[in-house]
Amino acid sequence: MKKALKSVLIIALAGPLLTSTGLASIEKPELKVEYASRGQYYLQVGQPTKAINNFEELIRQFPKTREAEKAWLSLGDIYLTLLKDKQSHLRGKLGELEKNGLTREINALRAEAQSLKHKALNAYQMVVNYFPNSRGLALVRIGKVYAFHSPGEEETGRGKFREVMSNFPEQAGRAILFLGDSYLRQNKFEKAKNAYYQARFFYPEVAAQAQLLFSKVDQGQKYFSSTVSALALVLDPLGIDGYFTDYYYHGNVMWEAIERTAECMVAEGNRETAIDHLKNIINKYPDTNIAFSTKLYLAETYNRQGKKVEAQSVLDQVISHCPQSLYAARAYLKKAEISSGKEAVLIYGNLRKAFPRSKFWEKASRALADKYLDLVQRTSDDKEKKEFRRRASGVIKEIMRRSPQSPEWVSAQEFLKLHKL
């Protein structure tokens, strides 16, 4: 169990290990960061009950904070780890218990597992309800509880994955891979391959990982020739994306080389050479994180050269190619950043409409309020000034209405006070 709980720590509360000099606040924490450290410590030493109590106290004292948001996720992760341990123990003992007719003991173990499952789901659901920045992540974890740890409820989990795919670009790529995994676990090979195939072409943030998973399905069925063909696409070009863990992309040194090469070309006055360099990268490594990151950078480069139409065209292509992906949301934001005031207002509005439940809705909303205040400074008409301030206030108050128990609510309130709205 200690090993499993340490894995939870790495995922949920990644940070430096506590040393003897960092133990002073373990028993009497005064700050929310000290509570986080104490929870981290208890997980490291394999004391989940104390970790749970700590996170619950953190939430009680600092409810509308990022630390509380992380604490709820950590609680869910701890309960899920305990659930896995309980289910593993039950599987290991079930034959013996059935052989000896110990039905009561079997039912007790199942009840304990069910209780842990509900506690994990409740913790994740609190994030969904009150913390929009991590809502997509929490829904993915809820989906995993149902799809991988709740026999007979796999479709409920798949429904959660699909919900994320449609509404949360920040987690959509991971969600569709987990959807494929859920089918693969039940030997529904064609449905698994279909999910991986969609991920490969419509979610560039996970395309390389999707292609690997697609090939594994064929290899598992001993279709070796098709496996080799599938892996060829990983070897060139998709493998350029490098390493993934838990379906998160970690990047590689390639991007730095691409960007700095372009910067040096521009510095030497070779602007068109820089453009050609970026286009060559996009063509050489299509459908990869490298390609789509380069597309966003290409748009920036065009914009710096005064080629706004070309910049917007590149971003529109990203949005149309993979409209539900992380890169589509980023392209919306980039397009708004390079656009004029009233045009930017429309683009932020489109992003809000495209992903009304995503953390990008809040990002777009804050940026939209800032843009309205910028327009206040750019007009001399008092009526327009008043109207732009009213709109800025309305956007911020909408954030507060939608997320009343969240750090976003606190930040929005501070925004209103700062700008006297």
C-alpha positions in Angstrom: 0.0 0.0 0.0 2.8 2.4 0.8 4.2 2.1 -2.7 0.8 2.7 -4.3 0.2 5.8 -2.1 3.6 7.2 -3.1 2.5 7.0 -6.7 -0.6 9.0 -5.7 1.8 11.6 -4.2 3.7 12.0 -7.4 0.6 12.6 -9.4 -1.4 14.7 -7.0 1.2 16.6 -5.0 4.4 16.5 -6.9 7.1 18.3 -5.0 10.4 17.9 -3.1 10.6 15.3 -0.3 10.4 16.6 3.2 13.6 16.7 5.2 14.1 17.0 8.9 14.2 20.8 8.6 10.8 20.8 7.0 9.0 18.9 9.8 8.4 21.8 12.2 5.0 22.6 10.8 3.8 19.0 10.5 1.9 18.8 13.8 0.7 22.5 14.0 0.4 23.9 10.5 -0.5 27.6 10.3 -0.5 28.2 6.5 -2.2 26.4 3.7 1.1 25.6 2.2 2.1 23.8 5.5 -1.1 21.7 5.3 -0.1 20.7 1.8 3.4 19.8 3.0 2.0 17.8 5.9 -0.3 15.9 3.6 2.6 15.2 1.3 4.6 13.9 4.3 1.9 11.5 5.5 1.6 10.1 2.0 5.3 9.5 1.9 5.4 7.5 5.1 2.3 5.5 4.1 -0.3 7.0 6.5 -3.3 7.5 4.4 -5.7 8.1 7.3 -3.6 11.0 8.6 -3.3 12.4 5.0 -7.0 12.3 4.6 -7.6 14.1 7.9 -5.1 16.7 7.0 -6.6 17.4 3.6 -10.1 17.6 5.1 -8.8 20.2 7.6 -7.1 22.2 4.9 -10.3 22.3 2.9 -12.2 23.4 6.1 -9.9 26.2 6.8 -9.1 27.4 3.3 -12.1 26.4 1.1 -11.8 28.8 -1.8 -8.1 28.2 -2.6 -6.0 26.3 -5.1 -4.7 24.3 -2.2 -8.3 23.2 -1.4 -8.8 22.3 -5.1 -5.7 20.1 -5.0 -6.7 18.6 -1.7 -10.0 17.4 -3.1 -8.2 15.8 -6.0 -5.7 14.2 -3.6 -8.5 12.9 -1.4 -10.1 11.3 -4.5 -6.7 9.8 -5.5 -6.1 8.4 -2.0 -9.5 6.8 -1.9 -9.1 5.4 -5.4 -5.7 3.8 -4.4 -7.3 2.3 -1.3 -10.2 1.0 -3.5 -7.7 -0.7 -5.8 -5.9 -2.3 -2.9 -9.2 -3.5 -1.5 -10.4 -5.0 -4.8 -7.0 -6.7 -5.2 -7.3 -8.1 -1.7 -10.8 -9.3 -2.4 -9.7 -11.0 -5.7 -6.9 -12.8 -3.9 -9.1 -14.1 -1.1 -12.3 -14.7 -3.0 -11.7 -18.3 -3.9 -10.7 -19.3 -0.4 -13.6 -17.4 1.2 -16.1 -18.9 -1.2 -14.7 -22.4 -0.6 -15.2 -22.0 3.1 -18.6 -20.5 2.7 -17.6 -17.2 4.3 -20.3 -15.1 2.6 -20.4 -12.5 5.4 -16.7 -11.8 5.0 -17.1 -11.5 1.3 -20.0 -9.1 1.6 -18.1 -7.0 4.2 -15.1 -6.6 1.8 -17.4 -5.7 -1.0 -19.1 -3.1 1.2 -15.8 -1.6 2.2 -14.8 -1.4 -1.5 -18.1 0.3 -2.4 -17.6 2.8 0.4 -14.2 3.7 -0.8 -15.5 4.1 -4.4 -18.2 6.5 -3.2 -15.7 8.6 -1.3 -13.4 8.8 -4.3 -16.3 9.8 -6.5 -17.6 12.4 -4.0 -14.1 14.0 -3.7 -13.8 14.3 -7.5 -17.4 15.6 -7.8 -16.6 18.4 -5.4 -13.9 19.5 -7.9 -16.4 19.3 -10.7 -19.0 21.4 -8.7 -16.7 24.1 -7.4 -13.4 24.3 -9.1 -13.7 25.0 -12.9 -9.9 25.1 -13.4 -9.7 21.3 -12.7 -13.3 20.3 -13.7 -12.2 18.4 -16.8 -9.4 16.5 -14.9 -11.9 15.5 -12.2 -14.4 14.2 -14.8 -11.6 12.1 -16.3 -10.9 10.6 -12.9 -14.5 9.9 -12.3 -14.6 8.2 -15.7 -11.7 6.0 -14.7 -13.4 5.0 -11.4 -16.4 3.7 -13.3 -14.7 2.4 -16.4 -11.8 0.5 -14.7 -12.9 -0.1 -11.1 -16.7 -0.6 -11.2 -17.6 -3.9 -13.0 -20.9 -3.4 -14.9 -20.7 0.4 -14.9 -18.1 0.8 -17.7 -20.6 2.7 -19.9 -21.0 5.3 -17.2 -17.3 5.8 -17.3 -17.3 6.1 -21.1 -20.0 8.6 -20.9 -17.8 10.8 -18.7 -14.9 10.4 -21.1 -17.2 11.6 -24.0 -18.4 14.5 -21.9 -14.8 15.6 -21.5 -14.1 15.1 -25.2 -16.9 17.5 -26.1 -16.4 20.1 -23.4 -12.9 20.2 -22.0 -10.1 20.6 -24.6 -7.6 20.7 -21.7 -8.3 17.0 -21.1 -10.0 15.8 -24.3 -7.0 14.0 -25.7 -6.5 12.0 -22.6 -10.2 11.2 -22.3 -10.4 9.6 -25.7 -7.4 7.4 -25.0 -9.0 6.2 -21.8 -12.2 5.6 -23.8 -10.2 3.3 -26.1 -8.5 1.6 -23.1 -11.9 0.9 -21.5 -13.0 -0.9 -24.7 -9.7 -2.8 -24.9 -10.1 -4.1 -21.4 -13.3 -5.8 -22.5 -11.7 -7.1 -25.7 -13.8 -4.8 -27.8 -11.0 -4.4 -30.2 -12.6 -2.5 -33.1 -14.2 0.0 -30.7 -10.8 0.5 -29.0 -9.1 1.0 -32.4 -11.7 3.5 -33.5 -11.2 5.6 -30.4 -7.4 5.5 -30.9 -7.9 6.3 -34.6 -9.9 9.4 -33.8 -7.4 10.5 -31.2 -4.6 10.1 -33.8 -6.2 12.5 -36.3 -8.3 14.9 -34.2 -6.3 15.3 -31.0 -2.7 16.2 -32.0 -1.7 16.5 -28.3 -1.9 12.7 -28.0 -1.5 11.6 -31.6 1.8 9.8 -31.0 0.5 7.9 -28.0 -2.7 7.1 -29.9 -0.8 5.5 -32.7 1.2 3.4 -30.3 -2.0 2.2 -28.6 -3.5 1.5 -32.0 -0.5 -0.7 -32.9 -0.8 -2.6 -29.6 -4.3 -3.7 -30.4 -3.1 -5.3 -33.6 -0.1 -6.8 -32.0 -2.2 -8.3 -29.2 -4.3 -10.0 -31.9 -1.1 -11.2 -33.7 -1.6 -9.0 -36.7 2.1 -8.4 -37.0 2.3 -6.9 -40.5 -0.3 -4.3 -39.7 1.5 -3.6 -36.3 4.7 -2.9 -38.2 2.9 -0.5 -40.5 1.3 1.3 -37.6 4.6 1.6 -35.7 6.3 3.0 -38.9 4.2 6.1 -38.3 5.5 6.4 -34.8 9.1 6.0 -36.0 8.5 8.8 -38.5 7.0 11.3 -37.9 5.0 10.9 -34.7 7.8 9.8 -32.5 9.3 13.3 -32.6 6.8 14.2 -29.8 8.8 12.1 -27.3 7.6 10.8 -24.0 4.1 10.6 -22.4 3.1 9.6 -18.9 -0.5 8.9 -17.9 -1.2 10.3 -21.4 0.3 13.7 -20.6 2.8 15.0 -23.2 6.1 16.2 -21.7 7.7 17.8 -24.7 11.3 17.6 -25.8 14.3 19.6 -26.8 13.2 19.8 -30.4 10.9 22.8 -29.8 13.7 24.9 -28.4 15.8 24.2 -31.5 12.9 25.1 -33.8 12.1 28.4 -32.0 15.7 29.6 -31.6 16.5 28.7 -35.2 13.7 31.0 -36.3 14.7 33.7 -33.9 18.3 33.7 -35.3 17.1 33.9 -38.9 14.9 36.8 -38.1 17.7 38.5 -36.2 19.9 38.3 -39.3 17.1 39.9 -41.3 16.0 36.6 -43.0 12.3 36.8 -42.2 11.1 34.8 -45.2 13.7 32.1 -44.4 12.3 31.9 -40.9 8.8 31.5 -42.3 10.0 28.7 -44.6 11.8 27.0 -41.8 8.6 26.9 -39.7 6.6 25.7 -42.6 9.1 22.9 -43.3 8.8 21.7 -39.7 5.0 21.6 -40.0 5.2 19.6 -43.2 7.9 17.3 -41.9 6.1 16.3 -38.7 2.3 16.6 -39.5 -0.3 15.9 -36.8 2.2 16.2 -33.9 2.5 18.4 -30.9 5.7 19.8 -32.6 3.7 20.7 -35.7 0.8 22.4 -33.9 3.1 24.3 -31.5 5.0 25.4 -34.6 1.7 26.6 -36.2 1.0 28.8 -33.2 4.5 30.2 -33.4 4.2 30.7 -37.1 1.1 32.8 -36.5 3.0 34.9 -34.0 5.8 35.3 -36.5 3.5 36.4 -39.2 1.9 38.9 -36.8 5.2 40.4 -35.8 6.0 40.9 -39.5 2.7 42.8 -39.9 1.0 39.9 -41.8 -2.1 39.7 -39.7 -4.3 38.1 -42.3 -1.8 35.2 -42.8 -1.5 34.9 -39.0 -5.2 34.6 -38.5 -5.5 32.1 -41.4 -3.0 29.8 -39.7 -5.0 29.9 -36.5 -8.3 29.3 -38.3 -6.8 26.2 -39.9 -5.8 24.9 -36.4 -9.3 25.5 -35.1 -11.0 23.8 -38.1 -8.6 20.9 -38.2 -9.1 19.8 -34.5 -12.0 21.9 -33.1 -12.3 20.0 -29.8 -8.6 19.8 -29.0 -6.3 21.7 -26.7 -4.7 23.4 -29.7 -8.0 24.8 -30.9 -8.5 26.5 -27.5 -5.0 27.9 -27.7 -5.5 29.1 -31.2 -8.6 31.0 -30.2 -6.6 32.7 -27.4 -3.8 33.5 -29.8 -6.1 34.9 -32.4 -7.7 37.2 -29.9 -4.3 38.4 -28.7 -3.2 39.5 -32.1 -6.6 41.1 -33.0 -7.8 44.6 -32.5 -10.1 45.6 -29.6 -13.6 44.9 -30.9 -12.4 42.0 -33.1 -10.8 40.4 -30.0 -14.0 40.8 -28.1 -15.8 38.7 -30.7 -13.1 36.0 -30.7 -13.1 35.7 -26.9 -16.9 35.4 -27.1 -16.5 32.6 -29.7 -14.2 30.7 -27.3 -16.6 31.1 -24.5 -19.4 29.7 -26.6 -17.2 26.8 -27.9 -16.1 25.6 -24.4 -18.6 27.0 -21.8 -17.6 24.4 -19.2 -13.9 24.4 -19.7 -11.2 26.3 -17.8 -10.7 28.2 -21.1 -14.1 29.8 -20.6 -12.8 31.5 -17.5 -9.5 32.4 -19.2 -11.5 33.9 -22.1 -13.8 35.7 -19.7 -11.0 37.3 -17.8 -9.3 38.4 -21.0 -12.6 39.7 -22.3 -13.1 41.9 -19.2 -9.5 43.2 -19.6 -10.2 44.0 -23.2 -13.4 45.9 -22.3 -11.3 48.0 -19.9 -8.7 48.5 -22.6 -11.5 49.9 -24.8 -12.5 52.3 -22.1 -9.0 53.8 -22.4 -9.2 54.0 -26.1 -12.4 56.0 -26.4 -13.2 59.6 -25.5 -17.0 59.0 -25.6 -18.4 58.9 -22.0 -21.3 56.7 -23.0 -19.0 54.2 -24.5 -16.7 54.3 -21.5 -19.7 53.6 -19.2 -20.9 50.8 -21.5 -17.5 49.1 -21.7 -17.2 49.2 -17.9 -20.6 47.7 -17.5 -19.7 44.9 -19.8 -16.5 44.2 -18.0 -18.3 44.1 -14.7 -21.0 41.8 -16.2 -18.4 39.3 -17.4 -16.6 39.2 -14.1 -19.8 38.8 -12.1 -20.8 35.9 -14.4 -17.6 34.2 -13.3 -18.6 34.7 -9.7 -22.1 33.4 -10.3 -20.8 30.2 -12.0 -18.1 29.4 -9.5 -19.1 30.8 -6.1 -16.9 28.5 -4.0 -13.7 28.7 -6.1 -10.4 30.5 -6.3 -11.8 32.1 -9.5 -14.6 33.7 -7.4 -11.9 35.2 -5.1 -9.9 36.5 -8.0 -13.0 37.9 -9.7 -13.9 39.8 -6.6 -10.5 41.3 -6.4 -10.7 42.3 -10.0 -14.0 44.2 -9.3 -12.4 46.0 -6.3 -9.2 46.9 -8.2 -11.1 48.5 -11.1 -13.9 49.9 -9.0 -16.6 48.1 -11.0 
